[in-house]
Amino acid sequence: MNFKQLRLFILIFIILISCTVLNEENEHKGLNIFCLLNPNIDTQRIIVDTIAGIDSGSDTCYHVNNADVYINDTKCLFTRPDSNKSGYYIYTLPINYKEEYTLSLYWNSDTICRTTEIPDSVIMHCPISGSTILLDSFAFMLWSYSRRVCIIEVKKNKDTIPIRVMYQFDDTLLPIAFFSDFLESGTAYDFYVIIPDSNYMGYNMGSNIGINVLDNSKGVFGSYSMSVAESITIIK
């Protein structure tokens, strides 16, 4: 695959970091669940809504607060930090790399059970945070994880919307010039490497394999590991 083809992948996989859902065209029952476990954070969130609630576009989405939600054998508590916003369930025990976790959810007649295996940790060796990089030079990203699909994220400092690229090769090296069409000279960017599990990957690809579903429920229960952000300044 050449760089022109890879750049086409960017246009396909630029997405918002948000709890988007898989749309159901003709049914409006069942649940939508969104949970991605991450060993790098202390509190995991499990968002639960009805598909009808999502489709309504209401500000009161994620309103299912009476489900029984478990991660392994631990019951997750429903919380609403802001009374004017939607709530979610939380899991506060540590998440460990390379271990399996099971979501069990019971609500009315719906029963959902799904397992994820947390990917191993990933370390970015290059670029070095704080450095300034000339795009015409052979500057590259180098990370520690191979033989698995990864997601590369690049975003301006403090921005919330990244450029997101699926990178599906066994190498762990990618020239930064690959992003040249999207990078502005004199601007600082954060670079991340994300390793998704198969559930998260299927969800990103628009597949319905993201969660075991009954009664038209949708969503994803998956996991990912992520490198520490490396912030660099680009000069063209």
C-alpha positions, -999 to +999 in steps of 0.1 A: +000+000+000+015+034-010+012+067+007-016+080-015-037+050-005-028+055+031-038+092+029-072+080+016-075+060+049-072+093+068-103+106+051-122+075+059-112+073+095-113+109+107-139+106+134-151+125+165-142+111+200-177+106+211-202+080+222-216+074+187-240+045+182-248+020+156-282+031+141-311+007+140-333+016+110-366-001+118-366-009+155-364+014+185-362-009+214-334-025+233-303-008+248-273+011+236-241+005+257-208+023+254-178+012+275-141+011+266-119+000+295-085+018+297-058+008+322-045+044+321-075+059+338-088+054+374-126+054+367-142+035+339-176+047+326-204+025+313-230+046+294-264+029+291-293+043+271-322+030+251-319+031+214-352+051+213-335+077+236-305+081+214-327+084+182-348+111+199-319+135+201-330+144+236-307+161+261-318+134+285-300+106+267-283+079+288-312+079+312-312+042+321-304+044+358-320+012+371-300-015+353-278-040+371-243-036+357-213-057+366-177-058+356-166-093+365-182-097+400-182-061+410-215-041+407-211-007+390-227+023+406-249+048+387-237+084+392-249+118+379-221+143+388-241+171+372-279+171+379-285+188+345-267+162+325-269+125+318-255+099+342-235+068+338-223+037+357-187+037+371-162+010+379-133+021+401-111-010+406-078-011+387-077-024+351-047-046+343-030-051+309-035-085+292-063-096+315-099-104+307-129-085+319-166-093+315-195-069+314-229-083+326-259-061+323-295-069+332-324-045+325-360-055+322-360-085+298-325-076+283-295-096+293-261-086+278-228-103+285-195-095+267-158-101+274-128-081+265-091-088+268-071-057+276-042-051+251-007-049+263+009-016+271+024+005+243+053+030+244+062+056+218+099+059+214+099+087+188+093+115+184+106+129+217+082+152+235+092+189+233+112+185+201+108+206+169+106+186+137+113+196+101+087+178+079+112+175+050+136+155+072+132+118+079+113+123+111+092+093+121+070+078+148+083+046+164+064+026+190+068-007+209+038-027+198+037-049+167+015-074+149-018-058+158-039-031+143-034+003+160-049+037+158-027+068+154-041+100+167-026+135+160-042+166+173-033+202+181-025+209+217-058+213+237-080+204+207-106+178+213-110+165+177-080+145+164-069+133+131-074+095+135-058+069+113-061+031+114-027+017+108-029-020+098+007-031+093+031-052+114+057-024+115+059+000+143+073+029+123+055+056+104+070+087+088+055+119+102+054+133+066+025+109+062+004+136+080+019+165+060-014+175+044-030+181+078-001+197+098+004+235+100+039+249+103+048+264+137+021+245+155+024+221+184+007+187+181+002+157+203+009+122+189-006+091+204-007+054+196-038+035+206-041-003+206-077-014+204-091-048+212-112-066+186-145-053+200-134-017+197-119-023+163-151-038+150-171-009+164-148+016+147-152-003+114-190-001+116-195-037+124-222-051+147-198-075+164-189-049+190-212-064+216-232-096+221-267-083+216-302-095+225-335-078+216-319-053+192-294-038+217-264-020+202-230-005+212-196-017+223-179-031+253-142-032+245-108-019+257-077-002+245-042+008+257-026+041+248+008+056+248+017+087+267+012+118+245+044+131+228+040+169+220+061+182+191+062+214+170+061+210+132+081+232+108+075+229+071 
